[in-house]
């Protein structure tokens, strides 16, 4: 299918063509202005300016300065390679400190690649910062595509997350009402009456990096699919469970690389003191497919998933011309087995079933989730704890991980040096999770999310129909308001041995919202029994947090009114996951010493007060709580 690959220099544009797809790119800017495929002269929004169709963009700021949005327009163009099987073109914008406007101190090389027989185009970029350049923060970078709103109405991001979407016009002030923040609107007069009364919010369609492999849009006339396929997470920041945007009303399709979403500014890499840096983002594949008008859109989605599998299996690609993109022979591999020794839970050492293991820059336990400058390489162990991390770029790494259902973070002692062609067997590794004694009680599952707890139905006026009776109930808008409505008279009280955390433990500990709209702290109670108390006994409270947004948790035992709490987390976290319908953000673990003098024989009460009341979104999502009796 198709024919030879060729390019046509049109002066202000260059066109890449292989007989299947024709891609037009501005010259020397390096912005995709047109994609011809499947009977459509242009899949991109022809009503937009050429600079607002298909482009790389970034957000950055100088230390202490305002965030700046930039669509880097290149100043030089180069044909890297051109033959009948492949065309690769390069668009470079060098840093110019004498520029009349503030420019991010990076050299940016945007590449576009068209292959013979390929139904789509690849893009990748090289960001480079030589030694000695000015300080700055990189807050976000991605590739954005704005599709034709008269054609692309159906969006798909997973088997169970696809639907007819509102149009961008439906979000205009005469057809919608802004809710608690601009991204969320109530559709009051949409063009499609079936959407009337729903909420649209782009954050409802976020997902974890490890699940963010393919997403996109379908046109019904003609039946054409536009898909963003990301075959690897290695160049994304924050690790495999960092959440990112996908596709949303626009119709917009994104390839996200760096962002602070669901984490806060800690994931914005900061470059100081002339630090040198270099990173390759991508390649990602913009895949196009088509079918007869009578076909079901699910068939295009199924085909896109099959193409995604092919791209993943082909990673790392062998065709990028930049030597900075490491090919398969230049990479290495590590293998091993992780076991768990949690002697007060399971007497014997046992396999770390389905553990997540990853190589990331050297640091402390859990530091991978805030890492944004280097590459990360992850895999999931099998039921026996056996793992293999393939295609790792040369470098010095720590081995990190966590085990579903087991508290805490794993990190192998010592660093691991990966070199070209290496196959390193790290042998049998033992993870000893945080533990000082037997469990007295526990709430939840140590899985780094709050998904197992009670998530209410949304208000009827705040629904997104896609997420009704859906596993991701937490994607509905306004659930932070529901706590005060459900617990009208008293805050949450959980009784160990009687209560069930699946129905009695609310998924988010937020402020109370009063009738006048003001906020006040919410204090939750955990009631539990202690028998056989001994003098000078010691206990340990494990408080694992799945997400925090400017929250501070005070802990008191048996006296809610003592002025000085027994423990205070102090304010932490800027995940904003409560407002953005995420069930987790950055993971935190507090290991709290509990004196037996604070406890009594018989019934005890743990008071958890979320004392910050700055907004309705302030609060935490608990992952897991456990009280242990410290063994001597």
KELOZA-940045 format. One record per residue (C-alpha): x, y, z. Coordinates in pm, whole numbers, padded with zeros to 5 digits, always signed. Example, Ala and Ser with C-alpha at 12.3 -4.5 7.8 and 13.67 -1.06 7.14 Angstrom:
BEGIN
+01230-00450+00780
+01367-00106+00714
END
This chain:
BEGIN
+00000+00000+00000
+00131+00345-00082
+00456+00403-00264
+00792+00572-00233
+00834+00835+00033
+00913+01182-00095
+00907+01542+00010
+00819+01860-00172
+00974+02193-00077
+00700+02454-00125
+00896+02750+00003
+00706+02841+00319
+00604+02478+00371
+00739+02130+00318
+00514+01835+00234
+00597+01473+00323
+00410+01210+00123
+00411+00830+00098
+00094+00777-00106
-00110+00707+00208
-00076+01027+00405
+00049+01373+00315
+00176+01595+00596
+00241+01965+00544
+00479+02142+00782
+00561+02513+00801
+00916+02604+00700
+01127+02690+00888
+00883+02696+01185
+00824+02319+01206
+00452+02333+01285
+00217+02082+01121
-00038+02280+00925
-00210+02001+00734
-00264+01624+00732
-00434+01480+00423
-00573+01130+00463
-00878+00915+00398
-01062+01154+00170
-01009+01463+00386
-00783+01736+00256
-00697+01829+00614
-00773+01645+00938
-00655+01946+01138
-00878+02243+01217
-00874+02456+00902
-01046+02745+01082
-00748+02783+01317
-00436+02976+01235
-00160+02757+01096
+00030+02794+01424
-00263+02641+01614
-00305+02303+01446
-00026+02055+01519
+00262+02176+01731
+00515+02116+02007
+00465+02346+02304
+00606+02408+02649
+00552+02608+02967
+00850+02754+03149
+00953+03031+03383
+01256+03202+03525
+01302+03144+03901
+01035+03349+04072
+00889+03462+03740
+00554+03407+03571
+00473+03095+03373
+00522+03144+02998
+00352+02940+02727
+00567+02888+02418
+00506+02723+02082
+00869+02709+01966
+00893+02814+01604
+01217+02695+01446
+01454+02923+01258
+01633+02661+01049
+01523+02360+00847
+01722+02057+00740
+01650+01735+00552
+01826+01477+00771
+01759+01183+00540
+01551+01135+00227
+01513+00815+00029
+01230+00605-00108
+01177+00436+00230
+01204+00727+00469
+01214+01103+00503
+01333+01262+00827
+01331+01639+00860
+01464+01862+01136
+01347+02205+01254
+01579+02376+01502
+01518+02675+01722
+01845+02769+01894
+01851+02971+02213
+01914+03336+02141
+01993+03536+02457
+01967+03857+02251
+01610+03784+02146
+01363+04070+02180
+01137+03845+02383
+01211+03609+02671
+01317+03276+02526
+01350+02951+02718
+01725+02874+02742
+01708+02555+02538
+01809+02448+02192
+01506+02265+02052
+01532+02028+01756
+01191+01905+01635
+01198+01601+01408
+00928+01454+01181
+00961+01114+01013
+00752+00952+00741
+00815+00586+00651
+00718+00382+00347
+00381+00211+00394
+00318+00393+00721
-00032+00521+00788
+00081+00815+00995
+00379+01026+01096
+00629+01006+01381
+00764+01301+01574
+01033+01340+01835
+01242+01625+01973
+01579+01687+02131
+01596+01946+02409
+01949+02059+02487
+02097+02297+02741
+02476+02344+02731
+02676+02429+03042
+02652+02785+03167
+02310+02887+03041
+02059+03085+03255
+01845+02930+03527
+01490+02825+03444
+01211+02580+03532
+01048+02353+03276
+00685+02318+03381
+00534+02129+03090
+00607+02008+02739
+00396+01811+02492
+00270+01778+02134
-00079+01917+02064
-00317+01846+01776
-00633+02046+01711
-00867+01846+01487
-01158+01958+01273
-01459+02024+01493
-01696+01966+01199
-01570+01608+01161
-01427+01461+01481
-01700+01410+01740
-01626+01066+01886
-01341+01027+02137
-01181+00702+02261
-00916+00660+02530
-00994+00308+02658
-01232+00019+02590
-01471+00159+02849
-01393+00530+02799
-01525+00643+02463
-01825+00848+02360
-01975+01126+02148
-01829+01445+02288
-01950+01803+02315
-01817+02049+02059
-01592+02338+02157
-01884+02569+02073
-02086+02393+02345
-01840+02530+02599
-01897+02892+02498
-02063+03124+02756
-02394+03129+02571
-02420+02751+02587
-02257+02660+02918
-02180+02778+03269
-01834+02769+03425
-01828+02569+03746
-01566+02585+04023
-01280+02637+03778
-01261+02723+03406
-01188+02370+03280
-01524+02244+03413
-01847+02363+03254
-02214+02273+03284
-02360+02217+02937
-02685+02414+02936
-02755+02441+02561
-02533+02194+02371
-02586+02128+02002
-02652+01762+02085
-02954+01764+02322
-02846+01426+02465
-02555+01606+02632
-02769+01870+02801
-02716+01886+03177
-02377+01712+03171
-02042+01838+03296
-01745+01857+03063
-01395+01875+03209
-01076+01769+03031
-00932+01629+03354
-01205+01365+03363
-01016+01194+03079
-00676+01176+03249
-00501+00844+03301
-00178+00697+03438
+00127+00701+03210
+00139+00321+03202
-00216+00314+03060
-00167+00613+02831
-00061+00423+02517
-00325+00514+02258
-00611+00761+02246
-00776+00978+01986
-01078+01075+01779
-01304+00935+01507
-01477+01116+01222
-01797+00950+01098
-01802+01119+00756
-01570+00992+00625
-01495+00718+00881
-01143+00818+00983
-00950+00774+01305
-00677+01003+01442
-00468+00841+01716
-00175+00939+01937
+00035+00632+02014
+00306+00657+02280
+00503+00330+02276
+00725+00400+02578
+00715+00591+02908
+01090+00629+02934
+01092+00998+02843
+00789+01097+03053
+00839+01243+03397
+00713+01104+03726
+00714+00731+03653
+00446+00485+03540
+00160+00603+03761
+00206+00974+03701
-00125+01098+03558
-00155+01303+03242
-00413+01445+03007
-00506+01250+02693
-00774+01372+02449
-01047+01618+02532
-01299+01860+02382
-01144+02068+02110
-01131+01817+01952
-00779+01799+02097
-00531+01510+02112
-00216+01536+02326
+00114+01355+02360
+00219+01455+02712
+00586+01432+02813
+00639+01656+03116
+00369+01806+03337
+00298+01893+03700
-00056+01757+03683
-00156+01554+03992
+00180+01627+04155
+00253+01999+04171
+00566+02202+04118
+00789+01927+04258
+00768+01767+03914
+00886+02081+03736
+01259+02028+03676
+01470+02319+03792
+01794+02397+03610
+02043+02597+03812
+02408+02705+03822
+02472+02646+03455
+02375+02277+03472
+02397+02099+03135
+02101+01887+03025
+01986+01691+02725
+01681+01474+02664
+01503+01307+02372
+01122+01318+02389
+00956+01050+02178
+00919+00937+01912
+00542+00920+01928
+00330+00798+01638
+00032+00982+01493
-00161+00690+01347
-00445+00729+01097
-00695+00463+00998
-01020+00446+00805
-01316+00225+00730
-01646+00224+00549
-01910+00464+00671
-02125+00175+00790
-01854+00041+01025
-01883+00078+01402
-01634+00326+01547
-01518+00053+01785
-01357-00121+01487
-01124+00176+01431
-01043+00176+01801
-00963-00194+01791
-00735-00141+01493
-00561+00147+01672
-00496-00080+01970
-00342-00343+01743
-00118-00077+01589
-00022+00038+01939
+00091-00316+02023
+00307-00322+01709
+00468+00008+01805
+00537-00109+02159
+00693-00430+02028
+00910-00227+01788
+01052-00010+02067
+01318+00120+02066
+01290+00214+01701
+01593+00162+01481
+01530+00443+01232
+01572+00777+01421
+01879+00948+01278
+01974+01134+01594
+02255+00948+01773
+02108+01075+02099
+01820+00831+02058
+01969+00504+02178
+01903+00204+01952
+01847-00148+02083
+02213-00268+02057
+02321+00035+02261
+02090-00046+02551
+02108-00289+02840
+01886-00508+03054
+01854-00618+03416
+01672-00922+03554
+01605-01053+03900
+01349-01166+04153
+01196-00964+04435
+01074-01134+04751
+00894-00983+05051
+00982-01047+05413
+00707-00902+05630
+00747-01127+05933
+00444-01006+06126
+00212-01047+05828
+00341-01365+05661
+00597-01576+05847
+00784-01696+05541
+00957-01496+05273
+00724-01488+04973
+00725-01356+04615
+00653-00989+04553
+00358-01068+04329
+00317-00824+04041
+00561-00576+04194
+00655-00267+03995
+01032-00235+03947
+01203+00056+03780
+01538+00217+03708
+01554+00591+03769
+01813+00850+03864
+01997+00783+04192
+01815+00923+04492
+01619+00822+04800
+01335+00575+04839
+01042+00696+04633
+01238+00978+04468
+01150+00838+04125
+00799+00983+04149
+00942+01337+04148
+01213+01271+03888
+01187+01469+03566
+01532+01531+03423
+01641+01178+03333
+01481+00871+03179
+01293+00600+03368
+01251+00233+03276
+00985+00019+03444
+00838-00328+03429
+00596-00535+03635
+00704-00860+03795
+00510-01182+03750
+00329-01369+04027
+00663-01516+04140
+00830-01175+04168
+01048-01238+03862
+01119-00927+03660
+01309-00807+03357
+01367-00442+03266
+01461-00426+02899
+01605-00164+02665
+01758+00059+02929
+01970+00350+02808
+02330+00355+02937
+02370+00537+03266
+02382+00512+03642
+02055+00424+03816
+01895+00309+04137
+01648+00022+04131
+01317+00128+04286
+00983-00041+04330
+00670-00112+04524
+00449-00415+04574
+00070-00395+04540
-00082-00471+04877
+00245-00411+05066
+00323-00085+05244
+00607+00144+05146
+00877+00189+04883
+01152-00052+04786
+01501+00057+04681
+01798-00168+04617
+02109-00065+04804
+02378+00069+04573
+02351+00198+04219
+02345-00002+03894
+02555+00097+03594
+02392+00012+03261
+02614-00005+02954
+02560-00100+02591
+02468-00464+02546
+02479-00556+02914
+02251-00818+03072
+02279-00784+03447
+02123-01039+03681
+02074-00876+04019
+01970-01209+04170
+01721-01252+04452
+01631-00929+04631
+01447-00904+04962
+01209-00622+05046
+01143-00571+05416
+00853-00326+05434
+00806-00087+05726
+00701-00297+06023
+00765-00285+06401
+00515-00540+06522
+00187-00723+06463
-00116-00547+06320
-00380-00429+06565
-00602-00288+06291
-00578-00167+05934
-00796+00034+05698
-00774+00005+05320
-00534-00165+05082
-00173-00053+05044
-00203+00011+04671
-00109+00383+04654
-00464+00490+04563
-00790+00564+04742
-00996+00373+04485
-01106+00104+04730
-01289+00347+04959
-01643+00482+04939
-01698+00703+04634
-02047+00857+04620
-02271+00922+04326
-02245+01276+04189
-02520+01530+04216
-02772+01480+03931
-02673+01824+03799
-02302+01735+03790
-02287+01410+03597
-02077+01288+03312
-02283+00998+03175
-01971+00811+03067
-01877+00750+03430
-02216+00636+03556
-02185+00273+03671
-01821+00288+03570
-01515+00151+03756
-01373+00504+03764
-01656+00658+03965
-01410+00912+04102
-01398+01089+03763
-01728+01264+03834
-01728+01637+03904
-01805+01786+04246
-01748+01486+04473
-01563+01712+04720
-01901+01872+04796
-02070+01541+04862
-01883+01474+05189
-02061+01756+05375
-02395+01651+05225
-02358+01285+05321
-02213+01353+05667
-02459+01632+05745
-02454+01635+06123
-02131+01462+06222
-01797+01387+06064
-01697+01035+05969
-01676+00778+06249
-01518+00443+06168
-01541+00154+06414
-01280-00118+06370
-01442-00461+06352
-01784-00321+06261
-01734-00068+05985
-01638-00163+05629
-01390+00071+05462
-01547-00002+05122
-01866+00174+05228
-01786+00365+05550
-01451+00533+05475
-01492+00834+05244
-01235+00846+04965
-01126+01206+05037
-01077+01385+05368
-01170+01742+05279
-01299+02046+05466
-01655+02072+05581
-01853+02313+05364
-02101+02511+05573
-02440+02636+05459
-02300+02985+05415
-02022+02854+05190
-01747+02885+05449
-01513+02601+05539
-01413+02442+05866
-01184+02154+05959
-01321+01802+05945
-01225+01556+06217
-01259+01185+06145
-01263+00924+06419
-01132+00568+06425
-01266+00375+06725
-01077+00057+06821
-01035-00182+07112
-00713-00261+07297
-00690-00559+07531
-00408-00654+07765
-00246-00311+07777
+00097-00323+07938
+00276-00038+08111
+00512+00152+07881
+00382-00023+07569
+00477+00134+07237
+00278+00144+06915
+00331+00260+06559
+00075+00426+06335
+00142+00395+05960
-00033+00667+05767
+00004+00620+05389
-00129+00909+05182
-00236+00861+04819
-00270+01234+04755
-00255+01567+04934
-00355+01918+04831
-00223+02178+05078
-00347+01959+05363
-00225+01914+05719
-00341+01621+05931
-00336+01648+06309
-00346+01324+06506
-00482+01295+06859
-00564+00992+07069
-00862+00983+07307
-00892+01360+07347
-01006+01563+07050
-00962+01891+07236
-00600+01882+07352
-00432+02192+07215
-00111+02032+07100
-00176+01725+06882
+00021+01407+06932
+00139+01445+06574
+00100+01697+06292
+00199+01626+05933
+00223+02002+05874
+00106+02131+05537
+00219+01917+05243
+00133+01830+04885
+00004+02025+04586
-00148+01738+04387
-00487+01899+04319
-00616+01548+04255
-00943+01614+04441
-01045+01890+04199
-00913+01703+03895
-01092+01373+03956
-00776+01170+04020
-00769+00894+04279
-00404+00950+04365
-00118+01198+04334
+00221+01181+04502
+00259+00906+04763
+00362+00996+05119
+00418+00768+05418
+00419+00889+05778
+00551+00648+06042
+00427+00781+06375
+00545+00671+06720
+00251+00623+06956
+00307+00615+07329
+00107+00367+07533
+00037+00653+07772
-00193+00801+07509
-00404+00484+07500
-00628+00301+07743
-00749-00051+07807
-01071-00109+07612
-01210+00143+07363
-00981+00407+07214
-01040+00678+06957
-00797+00809+06698
-00888+01162+06582
-00771+01271+06236
-00824+01643+06179
-00768+01799+05838
-00701+02147+05971
-00640+02345+05650
-00951+02522+05519
-00823+02728+05226
-01055+02585+04958
-01305+02304+04895
-01024+02111+04722
-00793+02114+05026
-00757+01766+05169
-00600+01424+05150
-00683+01088+05006
-00569+00809+05235
-00411+00503+05084
-00383+00285+05393
-00376+00314+05773
-00233+00059+06015
-00172+00049+06389
+00098-00189+06510
+00207-00293+06857
+00583-00251+06872
+00754-00575+06962
+01049-00559+07196
END
